[in-house]
Amino acid sequence: MGDIYLFKEDLIKEENINGTNFIIKPLERQDFENNFSYVLSQLTTVGSLNNCSFKEQFDLMKEDGSYFIIVIKDKNSNNDIIGLGSILIERKFIHSTGLVGHIEDIVVDERYRGNRLGKIIIDQLVEIGHALGCYKIILDCSEKNVTFYNKCGFKKKEIQMVLYIDDNEENGISKFNQYQPKIRSRL
């Protein structure tokens, strides 16, 4: 794929974080080498992610066009990723075929916590959702993080539920990829 970024840089409101050596960028195709999985593993299980599978997933996300993953990098540390988050844009039939932003995977490297980087990530993702025309932005979080997200302007609403499908943890993507060409051939 041509561009190195997951999406156009002009959606980033402000690249430099004032008074720091930190910058905000869209995820880059070579960011696996910049501590991506190390930081993400501080949030949840990453699984069998390697440079090749990262680039393959990156290319699919870029082609899809509804994924917007941002990273904060430390310019003093070889541009290592120190925080990241994503917003996925969902197309709806309701609200005049509106758009909903889903914020996911917010994490800041434990060595950099306490610098308001989580709030900066959330604010930037909200700006992206606003710029893209979302009529609402939602996220799920653990009970212990509700206060933080309230400070970011989010309100507690309703209840999230989940159903885990264990056998899809490792092979879910191959099932989806087998089905996906059938969908595209009908369009």
BAFI-3210 file (N, C-alpha, C; in Angstrom, 3 decimals, decimal comma, padded with zeros to 6 digits):
// residues 187
n [1|2|3|4|5|6|7|8|9|10|11|12|13|14|15|16|17|18|19|20|21|22|23|24|25|26|27|28|29|30|31|32|33|34|35|36|37|38|39|40|41|42|43|44|45|46|47|48|49|50|51|52|53|54|55|56|57|58|59|60|61|62|63|64|65|66|67|68|69|70|71|72|73|74|75|76|77|78|79|80|81|82|83|84|85|86|87|88|89|90|91|92|93|94|95|96|97|98|99|100|101|102|103|104|105|106|107|108|109|110|111|112|113|114|115|116|117|118|119|120|121|122|123|124|125|126|127|128|129|130|131|132|133|134|135|136|137|138|139|140|141|142|143|144|145|146|147|148|149|150|151|152|153|154|155|156|157|158|159|160|161|162|163|164|165|166|167|168|169|170|171|172|173|174|175|176|177|178|179|180|181|182|183|184|185|186|187]
n.u [000,850|000,447|000,718|002,349|000,960|-001,970|-004,196|-005,049|-002,877|-003,927|-006,182|-005,338|-005,445|-003,501|-000,173|002,169|002,730|002,392|005,195|006,502|008,382|006,829|004,853|001,879|000,588|-000,884|-001,211|001,586|002,809|005,194|005,204|005,116|007,657|008,222|007,656|004,934|003,404|004,350|003,396|000,613|000,215|000,109|-002,445|-004,119|-004,286|-002,179|-001,567|-000,558|001,019|003,080|005,656|005,012|002,271|001,218|001,628|000,056|-002,519|-002,651|-002,679|-005,157|-006,894|-006,387|-007,271|-009,981|-010,837|-012,253|-010,991|-009,198|-006,376|-004,413|-001,179|001,017|004,225|007,546|009,909|012,453|013,164|013,837|011,505|009,689|006,590|004,416|001,883|-001,485|-004,523|-007,785|-010,363|-013,197|-015,237|-018,624|-021,124|-024,562|-028,076|-029,985|-030,743|-030,683|-028,959|-026,598|-023,357|-021,436|-018,962|-016,658|-014,723|-011,745|-009,291|-007,512|-004,489|-001,672|001,785|003,092|005,274|004,942|002,622|000,372|000,874|-001,175|-001,626|-003,480|-005,893|-005,298|-005,146|-007,827|-009,208|-008,183|-009,138|-011,886|-012,045|-011,389|-013,575|-015,625|-014,841|-015,209|-017,916|-019,504|-022,464|-022,569|-020,270|-019,023|-017,893|-016,565|-015,776|-013,937|-015,288|-013,587|-012,472|-014,387|-014,581|-012,373|-013,162|-015,498|-014,365|-013,381|-015,586|-017,501|-020,520|-022,027|-024,006|-026,564|-025,869|-023,080|-022,613|-021,140|-020,102|-017,921|-016,247|-014,537|-013,133|-012,574|-010,548|-007,888|-008,280|-010,253|-009,937|-009,177|-011,507|-013,226|-011,923|-012,286|-014,990|-015,334|-014,505|-016,730|-018,730|-017,754|-017,792|-020,444|-021,069]
n.v [-001,164|002,292|004,788|005,438|005,852|004,966|006,530|009,790|012,368|014,886|014,740|014,754|016,839|018,367|017,916|018,050|017,764|020,168|021,461|019,060|016,158|014,628|013,310|013,147|010,843|009,287|005,710|003,983|001,983|000,670|000,593|-001,601|-002,205|-000,227|-000,560|-001,225|-003,675|-004,194|-002,034|-002,303|-004,784|-004,158|-003,571|-005,728|-009,219|-009,874|-011,904|-013,962|-011,968|-010,723|-009,025|-009,415|-010,272|-008,018|-006,019|-007,062|-006,956|-004,199|-003,265|-004,298|-002,917|-000,304|-000,379|-000,866|001,528|002,512|002,528|004,207|004,667|006,047|007,047|007,900|009,123|009,073|011,377|011,472|008,904|007,169|007,462|005,705|004,095|005,258|005,424|004,697|004,559|003,879|004,642|003,373|003,624|003,245|002,527|003,387|002,585|003,959|007,258|008,904|007,526|007,656|008,033|006,248|006,508|004,273|004,032|002,403|000,259|001,889|002,826|003,591|003,503|002,084|003,358|005,987|006,923|009,170|011,574|012,789|011,710|009,769|011,208|013,041|011,327|010,384|012,850|013,529|011,408|011,839|014,282|013,400|011,690|013,619|015,291|013,523|013,260|011,821|011,104|010,291|009,134|006,261|004,131|001,288|000,403|-000,648|-000,766|000,548|002,551|004,449|007,009|008,358|008,454|009,944|012,422|012,982|013,701|011,779|009,932|007,671|005,111|002,866|-000,693|-002,745|-005,836|-009,086|-011,834|-014,348|-016,185|-018,842|-020,578|-018,898|-017,197|-017,517|-018,327|-016,824|-014,700|-015,974|-017,323|-015,161|-013,929|-015,879|-015,673|-013,017|-012,407|-013,408|-011,635|-009,211|-009,870|-009,733|-007,083]
n.w [000,000|-000,610|001,133|004,263|006,589|008,532|008,146|006,791|007,827|008,339|009,906|012,471|015,146|016,585|016,289|017,920|021,404|023,636|025,399|025,746|024,645|023,080|020,412|018,434|016,190|013,249|013,212|011,908|009,179|009,810|012,563|014,278|014,979|016,748|019,495|019,559|020,124|022,682|024,249|023,787|024,956|027,608|028,069|027,280|026,271|023,592|021,831|019,032|017,475|014,979|013,071|010,363|010,417|011,631|009,642|007,602|008,777|009,211|006,525|005,673|007,393|006,585|003,924|004,372|005,593|007,798|010,196|012,686|014,140|016,604|017,743|020,419|020,457|021,755|021,161|022,200|022,574|020,389|018,858|020,019|020,666|023,126|023,941|022,884|020,940|019,548|017,141|015,746|012,963|012,542|010,220|010,081|009,698|011,035|012,388|010,089|008,272|009,820|011,481|013,869|016,307|017,710|020,419|021,266|022,855|024,529|025,809|027,825|028,119|031,034|032,197|031,541|032,556|034,249|033,100|031,780|029,290|028,485|028,510|026,510|024,304|024,195|023,790|021,265|019,683|019,920|018,590|015,995|015,471|015,548|013,408|011,306|011,211|013,066|014,900|017,481|019,990|021,401|024,093|025,803|029,126|032,067|035,369|037,139|035,602|035,037|036,269|035,140|032,393|032,653|033,270|030,817|029,446|028,890|029,559|031,817|030,538|030,153|029,804|029,157|027,521|027,048|025,027|024,873|022,381|022,446|020,606|018,524|019,152|018,167|015,468|014,301|012,446|010,070|009,425|008,964|006,804|004,835|004,369|003,652|000,847|-000,531|000,158|-000,960|-003,680|-004,289|-004,301]
ca.u [000,000|001,249|001,039|002,831|000,019|-003,264|-005,138|-004,398|-002,403|-004,658|-007,206|-004,729|-005,649|-002,226|000,813|003,082|002,126|003,135|006,073|007,035|009,020|005,872|004,083|000,734|000,590|-001,629|-000,400|002,380|002,973|006,373|005,144|005,322|009,052|008,337|007,044|003,480|002,833|004,740|002,447|-000,717|000,151|-000,183|-003,905|-004,761|-003,502|-001,949|-001,587|000,562|001,243|004,469|005,782|004,296|000,822|000,898|001,536|-001,112|-003,708|-002,586|-003,125|-006,600|-007,561|-006,239|-008,168|-011,354|-011,062|-013,049|-010,154|-008,358|-005,561|-003,395|-000,118|001,883|005,616|008,540|011,000|013,727|013,349|013,753|010,102|008,939|005,199|004,211|000,439|-002,248|-005,965|-008,417|-011,786|-013,738|-016,446|-019,676|-022,225|-025,863|-029,278|-030,729|-030,237|-030,434|-027,735|-025,534|-022,101|-021,118|-017,563|-016,404|-013,354|-011,237|-007,865|-006,784|-003,434|-000,450|002,887|003,099|006,369|004,576|001,318|000,378|001,214|-002,404|-001,580|-004,747|-006,866|-004,903|-005,561|-009,295|-009,588|-007,835|-010,074|-013,176|-011,901|-011,459|-014,981|-016,376|-014,451|-015,736|-019,367|-020,210|-023,484|-022,208|-019,061|-019,233|-016,790|-016,776|-014,636|-014,139|-015,874|-012,522|-012,096|-015,542|-014,254|-011,502|-013,926|-016,372|-013,545|-013,197|-016,867|-018,398|-021,503|-022,405|-025,312|-026,940|-024,980|-022,386|-022,590|-020,168|-020,104|-016,651|-016,275|-013,165|-012,426|-012,260|-009,441|-006,738|-008,587|-011,397|-009,617|-009,191|-012,921|-013,754|-011,318|-012,923|-016,337|-015,247|-014,553|-018,095|-019,458|-017,269|-018,162|-021,856|-021,229]
ca.v [000,000|003,473|005,644|004,741|006,068|004,302|007,528|011,078|013,109|016,136|014,527|014,988|018,247|018,989|016,831|018,183|017,966|021,314|021,314|017,699|015,590|013,652|013,681|012,297|010,500|008,078|004,505|003,793|000,586|000,082|000,817|-002,810|-002,118|000,903|-000,918|-001,330|-004,810|-004,054|-001,122|-002,899|-005,906|-003,624|-003,461|-007,031|-010,243|-009,537|-013,138|-014,249|-010,852|-010,499|-007,926|-009,769|-010,230|-006,618|-005,306|-007,598|-006,376|-002,764|-003,068|-004,556|-001,803|000,874|-000,583|-000,739|002,965|002,922|002,406|005,366|004,364|007,061|006,696|008,960|008,676|009,854|011,736|011,235|007,463|006,547|007,487|004,573|004,335|005,277|005,400|004,538|004,377|003,789|004,879|002,651|004,307|002,312|003,079|002,995|002,934|004,916|008,635|009,372|006,814|008,318|007,359|006,137|006,208|003,344|004,161|001,113|-000,015|003,038|002,389|004,394|002,743|002,294|004,267|007,354|007,253|010,329|012,763|013,188|011,218|009,103|012,268|013,579|010,329|010,433|014,120|013,462|010,479|012,534|015,252|012,652|011,308|014,839|015,716|012,559|013,364|010,916|011,743|009,961|008,340|005,403|003,268|000,392|000,437|-001,308|000,107|001,362|003,653|005,320|008,383|008,932|008,763|011,071|013,634|013,199|014,133|010,648|009,654|006,268|004,886|001,483|-001,757|-003,517|-007,275|-009,731|-013,286|-014,748|-017,409|-019,285|-021,160|-017,857|-016,369|-017,613|-018,577|-016,017|-013,894|-016,804|-017,553|-013,920|-013,725|-016,813|-015,169|-011,655|-012,307|-013,670|-010,380|-008,228|-010,255|-009,367|-005,614]
ca.w [000,000|-000,833|002,259|005,450|007,684|008,446|007,627|006,497|009,003|008,576|010,924|013,780|015,480|016,926|016,308|019,054|022,711|024,168|026,544|025,875|023,457|022,584|019,228|018,102|014,763|012,889|013,208|010,696|008,769|010,452|014,005|015,080|015,436|017,677|020,785|019,457|020,864|024,089|024,895|023,708|025,896|028,935|028,129|027,131|025,580|022,189|021,047|018,123|016,561|014,589|012,112|009,130|010,650|011,889|008,361|006,895|009,415|008,918|005,143|005,626|008,073|005,728|002,784|004,869|005,711|008,954|011,382|012,935|015,313|016,839|018,681|020,949|020,404|022,488|020,244|022,888|022,754|019,059|018,424|020,561|021,033|024,575|024,156|021,653|021,036|018,236|016,952|014,599|012,507|012,142|009,431|010,610|008,950|011,863|012,439|008,711|007,881|010,565|011,829|015,291|016,603|018,817|020,937|021,725|023,073|025,066|026,720|027,951|028,716|032,483|032,566|031,176|033,127|035,134|032,301|031,081|027,912|028,211|028,177|025,199|023,307|024,104|023,157|019,844|019,030|019,849|017,489|014,737|015,305|015,216|012,053|010,334|011,174|013,976|015,725|018,857|020,181|022,552|024,489|026,937|030,042|033,350|036,397|037,759|034,705|034,789|036,681|034,109|031,180|032,997|033,143|029,372|028,885|028,641|030,602|031,967|029,924|029,903|030,256|028,126|027,754|026,170|024,877|024,280|021,592|022,682|019,464|017,552|019,632|017,260|014,056|013,866|011,271|008,867|009,109|008,400|005,481|003,895|004,105|003,109|-000,618|-000,982|000,337|-001,928|-005,042|-004,488|-004,361]
c.u [000,901|001,665|001,482|001,856|-001,296|-004,326|-004,390|-004,091|-003,234|-005,830|-006,666|-004,783|-004,323|-001,199|001,701|002,293|002,976|003,956|006,656|007,792|008,130|005,143|002,948|000,729|-000,441|-000,672|000,317|002,591|004,173|006,337|005,226|006,709|009,260|007,579|005,523|002,925|003,192|003,734|001,048|-000,867|-000,070|-001,683|-004,570|-003,813|-003,389|-002,005|-000,391|000,712|002,736|004,483|004,980|002,777|000,356|000,688|000,336|-002,412|-003,779|-003,142|-004,627|-007,384|-007,514|-007,193|-009,622|-011,739|-011,872|-012,282|-009,225|-007,618|-004,486|-002,387|000,540|003,279|006,499|009,723|012,374|014,047|013,116|012,330|009,331|007,520|005,092|002,727|-000,271|-003,728|-006,560|-009,869|-012,172|-015,047|-017,426|-020,757|-023,546|-026,962|-030,080|-030,050|-029,797|-029,133|-026,497|-024,332|-021,917|-019,638|-017,462|-014,948|-012,954|-009,754|-007,044|-005,746|-002,257|000,577|002,981|004,189|006,024|003,219|001,448|000,728|000,033|-002,438|-002,863|-005,819|-006,557|-005,332|-007,074|-009,742|-009,322|-008,792|-011,465|-013,146|-012,011|-012,903|-015,856|-016,102|-015,030|-017,259|-020,138|-021,264|-023,329|-020,944|-019,255|-017,965|-017,241|-015,549|-014,962|-014,656|-014,816|-012,115|-013,231|-015,216|-013,371|-012,305|-014,978|-015,623|-013,278|-014,504|-017,856|-019,319|-021,803|-023,826|-025,488|-025,858|-024,346|-022,457|-021,629|-020,416|-018,806|-016,815|-014,842|-012,450|-012,105|-011,109|-008,279|-007,124|-009,772|-011,131|-009,625|-010,623|-013,517|-013,219|-011,892|-014,295|-016,315|-015,260|-015,947|-018,935|-019,057|-017,680|-019,617|-022,046|-021,060]
c.v [001,234|004,237|004,831|004,857|005,342|005,234|008,844|011,848|014,345|015,974|014,722|016,481|018,965|017,886|016,882|018,410|019,007|020,972|019,925|017,319|014,519|014,193|012,668|012,096|009,408|006,886|004,378|002,309|-000,088|000,197|-000,441|-002,770|-001,016|000,653|-001,064|-002,461|-004,755|-003,169|-001,739|-004,052|-005,442|-003,422|-004,831|-008,013|-009,881|-010,785|-013,235|-013,170|-010,752|-009,404|-008,192|-009,684|-008,813|-005,871|-005,775|-006,995|-004,873|-002,492|-003,291|-003,414|-000,541|000,789|-000,396|000,727|003,416|002,808|003,612|005,118|005,431|006,542|007,964|008,367|009,630|010,114|011,490|009,750|006,737|006,486|006,250|005,002|004,257|005,301|005,239|004,380|004,358|004,215|004,183|003,325|003,281|003,062|002,517|003,286|003,984|006,283|009,116|008,799|007,454|007,432|007,367|005,806|005,301|003,488|002,845|001,211|001,207|002,524|003,359|003,518|003,105|003,262|005,728|007,776|008,410|011,620|013,254|012,713|010,474|010,094|012,864|012,617|010,388|011,701|014,089|012,541|011,093|013,568|014,564|012,245|012,486|015,269|014,794|012,517|012,408|011,685|011,365|009,118|007,561|004,621|002,380|000,482|-000,356|-000,275|001,043|002,557|004,645|006,772|009,075|009,342|009,848|012,390|013,977|013,578|013,009|010,438|008,167|006,097|003,399|000,502|-002,441|-004,983|-007,895|-011,233|-013,649|-016,083|-017,926|-019,791|-020,130|-016,955|-016,370|-017,744|-017,775|-015,243|-014,735|-017,134|-016,328|-013,695|-014,676|-016,307|-013,837|-011,588|-012,555|-012,406|-009,386|-008,579|-009,902|-007,867|-005,076]
c.w [000,000|000,398|003,459|006,616|007,439|007,871|007,446|007,775|009,322|009,544|012,340|014,053|015,739|017,111|017,547|020,339|023,411|025,397|026,730|024,601|022,837|021,366|019,026|016,598|014,503|012,969|011,868|010,436|009,443|011,978|014,858|015,709|016,478|018,981|020,738|020,329|022,353|024,828|024,905|024,696|027,332|029,142|028,160|026,462|024,104|021,313|020,126|017,052|016,272|013,522|010,842|009,334|010,980|010,571|007,543|007,456|009,147|007,512|004,995|006,273|007,216|004,538|003,191|005,044|006,915|010,274|011,486|014,247|015,423|017,858|019,187|020,994|021,195|021,551|020,871|023,031|021,432|018,504|018,854|020,889|022,552|024,926|022,831|021,958|019,646|018,291|015,649|014,236|011,950|011,370|009,953|009,583|009,714|011,835|011,057|008,156|008,515|010,833|013,339|015,427|017,814|019,242|021,581|022,075|023,495|026,060|026,662|028,646|030,198|032,937|032,315|031,749|034,104|034,419|031,468|029,624|027,535|027,810|026,813|024,090|023,102|023,395|021,654|019,090|018,907|018,719|016,131|014,464|014,914|013,785|010,982|010,307|012,065|014,769|017,198|018,852|021,469|022,864|025,626|027,825|031,295|034,347|036,996|036,894|034,431|035,132|035,647|032,879|031,431|032,837|031,680|028,681|028,595|029,846|030,632|031,431|029,662|030,360|029,055|028,511|026,744|026,151|024,178|023,559|021,549|021,438|018,386|017,991|018,644|015,795|013,528|012,593|010,004|008,457|008,419|006,991|004,437|003,479|003,355|001,585|-001,185|-000,891|-000,755|-003,344|-005,341|-004,653|-005,761]
res [m|g|d|i|y|l|f|k|e|d|l|i|k|e|e|n|i|n|g|t|n|f|i|i|k|p|l|e|r|q|d|f|e|n|n|f|s|y|v|l|s|q|l|t|t|v|g|s|l|n|n|c|s|f|k|e|q|f|d|l|m|k|e|d|g|s|y|f|i|i|v|i|k|d|k|n|s|n|n|d|i|i|g|l|g|s|i|l|i|e|r|k|f|i|h|s|t|g|l|v|g|h|i|e|d|i|v|v|d|e|r|y|r|g|n|r|l|g|k|i|i|i|d|q|l|v|e|i|g|h|a|l|g|c|y|k|i|i|l|d|c|s|e|k|n|v|t|f|y|n|k|c|g|f|k|k|k|e|i|q|m|v|l|y|i|d|d|n|e|e|n|g|i|s|k|f|n|q|y|q|p|k|i|r|s|r|l]
***
